[in-house]
Amino acid sequence: MSDSKELQNLSSLDEKNRYQSQWDQIQSAWVNHRIPQSMLCVGAFDYAFKDFVRKLTQLIFCKKKEKEPCFQCADCQMVARGEHPDVQWVKPEKSGGPIKIDQIRELQSYAYLTPQRAQYRLIVIESAERMNTAAANSLLKILEEPAQQTIFLLLAQQLSTLLPTVLSRCQIVRFASPDDLLRTNFLRLAEYFPEESEQAMIIKQSEFILDGIIAVMEQRQHPSMVAAKWSQFEFGALLWLLYLVYAQIQVMQINGAVATGPAIHQLNHLMSKIDSITIFSQIDKINTLQRKLSHNMNVNQTLALEDLLLGLYSESKVFR
């Protein structure tokens, strides 16, 4: 068995412990015919999270069992293959891009159609935090007067960019990252994502990216040079990694160095070079950029990265 298959199987087993309380909550609501019409699941899109969403979808459409999906009936199998006619899946058209208003407008008629094989239609909106303002307002109109036979399942990795009015229409279910992971190295999150995911791929480049930060901090390279090297990476994924890096350094400064996980040498090296004020400034800038991306605002990636790195360059000392 390959390492990736072993990891996926282990993650599926972890789900029983990690997300059992969330499953019990939703399962009870389903059995008692009190399932919310609009749910928002918030957490990292790792193996266990995706397994949970698939299992929930199979529960809704399973023809053989009421309390648990059987995984064997035609409907369960169609869900597993992503082919069920009563499931509509919406996500950004391109990696790191926004969900646009035209994608949501298409749901306005779909949401009121009669289901083909089941009692319900399910509309899943992946990366719901990437809806621009127009798309979010368009969705709000549907959520305000939903068709009785339609369930909405929104998936998001953060809440900060979702409209409060959309949040108020959804029952929020939170999914936390594994506690043992957070006590060691945030960059180990890559172990919980599919190998082809943006998160796993960008973390594979973490040593190269952190080498660039160190070179800027030690004034061996100008920020513009490092920003140009980073332009090869998907911007949203790179910002996600940088956020993890600064959060990790902050934790290390409080709890001490970490011994395992990606980019250990670079993280330990940076721990003594970046002060807390600089970390807070970097995280604040990253959050601002992420909000702009989620609202489909034009951002010049190279200039934005130069600005981030100039903040390090101007505050750094020359280490000889």
N, C-alpha and C positions, 0 to 999 in steps of 0.2 A: 504493500500500500504506500502511495506517495506521501511525502510530508504534508502537502496541502490537503490531501484527503483525510489524513489522520487529524490534522488541526480542525478541519470542518466537522468531523465526527465528534471530537472533544468539545467543540463549541456548541454543538447541538445538545450534548449531554449537560453542559454548563447551563443551558437555557432553563432546564427544569428547576435549578436552584436559583438562578439569577432573576428570572422573570415569573416565578410561580405565583407570586401574589398578584401580579398584573393579570395573569391568565385566569386565576380564580375569580377575580373581580369581573372580568368580561364574560367568562363562561357562565357565571351565576346570572348576570344580566340577560344573557342570551336564553338560557333555560327558562327564566321567569318572564320572558317576552318583554324585557325592559331595556333592550339594547339601545344606546343612544343613536339618534340618526346622524349625528356629527361627532366624530372622535378625532382627537389630535394626539398622535403618539410621538413623543419627543425623546430622542436618544441618538447615539452614534449608530450609523448604518452598518453595523458589523454582522457577523454570521448569525448570532443569536437573535438580534433584532429582526433580520430578514426572515429567519425561520419562524419567529413569532407571528409576523404579518402574514406569511403564507398559511400557517396553521389556523389563524383567525379567519382568513378568507375561506379555507376549506370547511371550517365549522359552519359558516354561513350557508354554504351550498351543498354540504354533504347530504346525500339521500338516505343513507343507512342508519346513521346514529344522530342522536339529538345533543348529547353532552360532550362528545368528542368526535372529531372527524375520523372517518374510517381509513382514509388515505388510499382506499382501493376502488371506490365507485368511480363511475365515469366523470362525475363532476369534480371529485377530488383530484383525479388525474388531469383533467383539463386545467384546473387551477395551477397545479404543479408545472404544467407545460406553458402556462401563460396564454391559454387559448379559450378560456371560458367566455361565452358570448355575453354574459351578464356582468362582466367586470370591465370597467373602463379605467385604464391606467394613464395618468397624465404626469409628465415630468419635463424638465428643461429640454429644449430641442437639441442643444449642444452642451457639451461638458462645461460646467462652470457658468452657463448662461442663465437667463431668467426664464420664468414661466410667463408667457405673454397673454395679453387679453384675448387674442383670437382663440387660443387653446381653451380658455375658460368659457368663452361664448359658445363654443361647440357643445359644451355640456348642458346648455340651457334647454335644448330640445331632448338630448339623450336622457336627462334626469327624469323626464316625464313619460318615457316610453314604457310599455308593459314588458316585464321580464320575459325572456324566451324560455328558460328552463327552470326557473326557481321563483320563490315568492318575492325575492328582492333583486334589485340591481345594486352593485357596489361600485362607487367611484373612488379611486385611490389617487391622491395627489402627492407625488413624491417630491421631496425638497420644497415643501410648501412655503418655506421662508424665502424662496427665490421668486415668489410671485411679485411682479411690480405692482405699484399702487393701483393702476387701472385694472389689472387682473384680479387683485384682491377685492376691489370694490364690486367687480362683476360677480365674483364668487359669493360675496355677501348677499347679493340679491337672490341668489338661488337658495342659500342657506336660510334666509328669512322666511321663505315660503316653500319648503321642500315637499317633493312628492312623497306620499306615504310609503311607497314601495322602494325608495332609494335611500341607501346608507352612504354617508361620506366618511372616508378614512384619510385624514391628512397626516403625512409623515414629515417630520422636521428634525433637524439637528440642533436648532436653537430657536428661541421664541422672540428674541429682541427685535427682529425685523417684520414680524407679523402684525397686522393691524389689530388693535385692541378689540374692535368690533367683530372681527373674525374669531378671535380667541373667545369672546363672550358667547359665541354660538356653539362652541365645541366642548365636549368633556375631555379634559387633558389627562393623558396617561403618560407618566414619566418613566424612563428607562435609564438607570444609572450605569456608569462604567464599572467594571469589576474592581472591588476595593483593593485586592492584592496588587493589581496593575498600577493603580494610582499611588500606592505606597512605594513603588519602585521607579519606573521610568515611563512617562507618558508616551514616549515614542514606541513603546511596545504595543501600542494600539494597532500597529500594522499587522500583528499576529491575529487580530480579530476581524480583519477585513479580507474580502476575496483578493486573490493575488493580482487580478487585473483592475482593481479599483483605483481611483485617483489617490486615495489615502495611502494604500500600500505602496504604490509606485513612487510617490513623493518622499515617503519615509526611507525608501531605498537610497535616495539621494541626500539623506540628512547629513552625512559626514562631509560631502562636498559643499553643501549649503552652509554648514556651521564653520567650515574652513574659511569661507568667504567672510562670515561675520568676524572671525578672529583676525583675519588679515586687515579688515577695516579698523577694528578696535586697536590693533597694534600699528596702524597707519603704514602698513606695508603695501596696501592697495587702495586706490581712491574708490569711493562709493560708486562712481559712474562705471568703473571697470567691472566691479562685482555685479551691479545691476544689469549690465549687458550680458554677463554670463548666465544670470538667473532668468533672462527673458525666454529661455527655451522651455520653462516650466509653465503649466497651466496656472493662471494667476490665483484663482480661488483656492486651489490645493496648496499653493505655496504660502498663501496667507494663513491657511489653517495650520500648516506645519510651523510657521514662525510663531503663531500664537502658542502652540504647544511647547515650543522651545523656551519661550520667555516664562511661561507658567511653570515649566519644569525647573528652570534655574531659580525661580523664586522659592519653590518648595525646597530645593536643595540648600539654599542659603539658610533656611529655617531648620531643616532636619538633617542636613549633612549630605555628603556625596553619595551617589548611587553606584552600584557595583555591576549591574547587568543591563542589557538592552542596547539599542542602537546608539552610536555616536557618544559612547561613554567618555572617551578621552577628551573630546571637544567640549562636552557639557561640563566636566569637572574643571577644564581649563578656563571656561567662561565664568564659572561660578564666582571666582574672585575678582573678575574684571568688570562686571556690570553691576552698578548700584541699583537700589530699589526704585529710585526716582526715574532713572532711565528705563527700567523695565516697565513701569507704569505708563510712561510716555509712549513706548513702543506698542504696548497692548492697546492703548487708547487710539493710536493712529491705525492700527490693524482693524479694530472694531469699526472705525469710521469708513475705511475702505470696503470692508465686508458689507456694510449697510448700503454703500453706493452701488456695489455690484448687484446686490439683491434687488435694488430698485431700478436696475437697468440703466444706470447713469454711466456716461462715458468716462472712463478712467484710463489715462495713459500709463500703462504698466511700468515702463522704464522710468518715467519721471516719479511715479509713486514709490517705486523701490529705491530710487536715488534719495528721495526725501527720508525714507525710513533709515537708510544707511548713513546719511549725513547726520542724523540725530545721534548715532553711535560715534561717528567720526569726530564730531565737535566736542563730545563729552569724554572721549577717551584720552588716556595718557600714553605716551610713547614708552613701550616696554623694550628695553634693550638687554 
